[in-house]
């Protein structure tokens, strides 16, 4: 078994390790059901870039700690940000995840989501992966529509592409 440490900063909300050519990225905020905080999005961006640039990594597994994949965006963090938010600052919050999304979508290595428990909201759309391994406890929900919002975190693009790939006529 070959284990090496990735050249990235310590990230308390994210575990990252590479073993035998497989990078495992674990969302590690079980107390918050692995909700995506601003810090976690930054850490995921760093980890995704590290994976993309590491020639020893041949495959990537994305998973969550504590029996939950990801409950979506960190609503508490959003509420705190809302107190001082402007329209432009909300747009910037959305733009800030573009590098992460782009890196994951364009990754030239198999990207596998190992899902146990909830994959809701942004957690559902984080499934812009090649393969999903779902436990019997896995639950998937795009909750944006339940509150009158348009899905973010590339949900429309990635889910439409996944649907098209699965339903396109075969010749």
N, C-alpha and C positions, 0 to 999 in steps of 0.2 A: 504494500500500500504506500503510495507516494502522496505526501501531504506538504503543501507549501502555503505560506502566508501571503495574502495578496498585498500589494503595495498601496494600501489605502488607509485613510485616517480611522481612528477608533470611532465606532458608531454605536452608541448605547441602544438604539432602537432597532438595530439591524445586525444580524450575525452573518458573516461571510466567510466561507472557507472553500478551499479547493483541495480535493482529494482524488487521486488517480484520474486527473483530467476532467473531473466533474465539479463545477462550481455550484455551491448551495447557498442561496440567499434566503435567509429566514427573517420574516417580519417578526420583531420581538418586542411587542407592547401588549402582552396578553391581558394586563390590567385594563387596557382600553380596547380590547378585542381587536388589536392590531390595526386600529384606525390610523389612516395616513395623516400624520401631522406634517407641518412644514419641514421639520427636521428630518422626518423619515423620508419625505420626498427627495430632499437633498441627498440623504444617504443612499437612497435607491439610484439616484442619478450617478453618483460616484461609483457605486458598485456595478451598475450597467456598463459604464465606460471602462471600468477595470476588466470586466468579463470580455468586452468587445476587443480590447487591446491585448489580452493575454493569449499568446499562441499555444500555451499548454492546456488551456481550457478547450475541451471538445464538446461539452454539453453543459447546460445550466438548468438547475432545479430551483424554482421559486416556491416557497411555502410559508406557512405561518406557525407561530408558537402557541401553545396553550389550547389546542383544539379549535382554533378559529383561523381561517385563512386571512380575511380582512373584512372588517365591518364597514368599510367605506372611508369617506373623509372624516377627519377629526372635527366633529361638530362643536366641541368646546373651544378648540382653537379658532374655528371660523367665527364663533360668537365673539370671542375676544377681538379678533381682527375687525369685525364689523363695526365696533365702536368708533374706529378712526378711519374706516374705509371710504374710499371714493370710487367712482365708476372706473377710473383708470387703475387704481390699485387692485381692484378685482380682476380687471383684464390682465394685469401683470401677473397675478397669482395663477391665472390660467396659462399664460405664456410660459411661465417658469417651469411647467411640467413638459413642455414640448421636447426639450433635449432627451428626457427620460423616455418618453413615448417613442420618439424617432429611433433612439438606440435600440429599444426592445423590438420594435417592428422590423427594423433593418438588420437585426442580428443574424450573422451568417452561421450560427451554431444552433443545434436543437435547443429550444426553450420549453421546459416542461413545468407545468403548475401542479403541485401536489396539494390538493384541496381537502381539508377536513373542516367541517363546520361552515360558518357563514362566509360567503363571498358576495357581499352586497355593495351597491353603489360603485364607487371607484374601485373597490375590491373586486367586483365582478368584471369591470372593464380592464383591470390589470391582467386579466386572462387573455391578453393579446399574445398568446403563446402558440406553439406548434402542437402541443399535446396537453390534455388535461387528465390527470389521474385523480378521480374523485372518490373519497370514502363514502360509505353508505350514509354518513352524517352530513355530507356536503349539501349546502343549500345555496342557490344562486338567485339573485334578484337585482334588477335595475330599478332601484327605488326612486330615482329622480322623478319619474312620471307621477308617482303617488303624491308628490308635493308640488306638481305643476312646473317642474324644471326640465330643461333640455339636458340630456345626459352629457357629462363632460368626460375628461380623461380619455378622449378619443373613442368613446363608446359607439357613436354612430358609425364612424369609419371602420373600426375593427369588427364590430358585430355584423355590420352589413357585409363586409368582406368574408367573414367566417360563414355567414348564412349562404352567400353566393357560392362559395367554394363547395359547400356541402350539398347545395341543391341544383347546381348548374348541370345541364344535360351532358351526359357522357356519350362520346361517339365511338 
